[in-house]
């Protein structure tokens, strides 16, 4: 089985930061993972992997997740401390 090489530590750290921002935004809206996954049209397992920082979602998926949560995409990918 072919595995992709691990991305650099900085990329993995940013992915985790984005995952944390997605989770925080979802919690702030009082939404379950199931609800967001359903609204975004993605499987719960896939959504869970995004929120845990284990998956690297495509931009289109991030846009759908932002729409499903009801926040601007920028809120999910903003660099630095939370706004």
Steps between C-alpha positions, in 0.01 A plus 500: 500500500638841400507769769550868436805643674414705807476872429744729682434568869382856429238372256379237747483768774292731276272211407443434870435871563239502223344184644480669841341811344242284319415318825473830693276658233275192497474500881425874505205435267383208720521259207589131517760344273216298343304816418797675340597191300143462375470869408840492327415182309796302632519181702522522878828304501652744251378799697634355824843451342500866386406620847769283660763636261561156348366585155606770257170615346472653157410868481151416370441285809617778733260740327213253550595455867509878555159533333361211708619664823386843382832682525729663241772270367757752631387425858607138457841564344607825670861504614601613846294514818122460469312817411 
